[in-house]
Amino acid sequence: MIDTAKESLANAFLTALRARNWEAMRQCMRDDITWSLPGSATISGLSVGVDAMIMKAQEDRVVLGTFTLLHLLEGEHGFALSLHNTAEHDGLKLDEFLSTVCSVEDGRILSITTYLSDVPMMNAFFV
């Protein structure tokens, strides 16, 4: 069974992302958070700082997406979200699986590293 503090933080983060509640998302993350996303799309690369992280999450096509939680996995220093991400925009479809690995420090997310099942699809969707 996953640690309740990590589970609560994971659920709060995912709930904030789904609801596009940027202030609630900000409460889940440290100010110096980093987020790494593979590929060459507009949202790819390393974002540093909570404001950059929220700007990436606010990208139009991210906002359109549906994130279905498949599994919540616990690690020594954080958690991983196994997700199914789908979206449609201007005839483009996104249908991929991803793992979002979150390192936690002092009860807040310090870093996020995302692993994708189909990087070329994500690159084509987020042009």
N, C-alpha and C positions, 0 to 999 in steps of 0.2 A: 504494500500500500504506500502511496506517495505521501511525503511529508505535507501536512496540512498548510503550512506557511507557503511552500512552493506551489501547491495546488491552488491556493487562494490567489497568489500573485499571477499564475498562469491564466486562470479564469478571468481575473480582473483585466489583464492585458488583452486577451482575446475578445472579451465583452466590449471593451473600449474601442478596439479596432473595428469590430462589426458595427457598433453604434456610431462610429465616426465621432466619438467623444474625445476630442483631443486633450482636454484638461484632465480627464480620467486617465488617459494614456500617459500623459506627462507625470502623473502621480506614481505610475508603475516603474518609471525609469529614472536612473541617475542623470544628472545634468551632463555628465561626460560620457554618455552611452555611445557605443559604436554599433553600426549595422552594416554587415557585409552581404552583398547579394551578387551572385555570379552573372556573367553575360555582358552584353554590350548595349543593352536597352537604356532608356532614359533613367530608369530607377536603379540600374546596376552600379556596382562599385561600393566604395566605403563611405558611409555617412558618419560624421563625428559630431556629437552634441545632440541634445534633446530636440532643439529646434530643427536641425537638419533631418533628424529621424521623423519628426512629425510632418515636415514638408514632403518627404518621400512617401509617407503613408497617405498624404492628401492628394497625391497625383490622381488625376481624373479617373484613370482606368483601374487604379487600386481601389478607389471608392466604389466602383461598379462591381467589384468582385464579391464572391461568396466564399467564405472560409469555413469548411466543415472539419471539425476536430475528429480525427480518427483515434488517436492515442495521445496520452500525456505520459511522458517518460521522465523519470527522476534520475538525476546525476548527483554526484557529491557536492558540486558547486552550482547547481542550477537545475534546469529542466529542458526538455525538448517537446515541441508540439509537432505531431505528425498530422498534416493537414491535406485536405483535398481542396484545391482552389479552382473555381470556375468563374468565367466572365464572358460577356459578349459586348462588342463595340464596333459599330460600322462594318458589320459583316465578318469581323475577326472573332475567333473563339479561343479561349484559354481554358484548358482542361488539364491540370497537372497536379502531381503530388509533390509535397515539399516537407522538409524537416526544418524547423526553426529552432535552433539550439540557443538557449538563453543562459548566460552566466549571471549569477546573482551575487550581489554584495550588499550587506546592510539592509536586506529585505527589499531591494529594488534591482531592476535589470541593469546590468553593467554593460553587457555586449550581446548582440544577436548575430548569429551566422546562419544564413539560409542556404539550404541545399535543395536543388530542383531536379525533378525527374525529366524535364524537357526544356533545356536552356534555349535551343533555337526557337521553340514555340513562344517562350516568354519574350525573346528578343523581337520577334515579329509582331507580337501583340503590343508591346510598349515601344513603339517607334518614335 
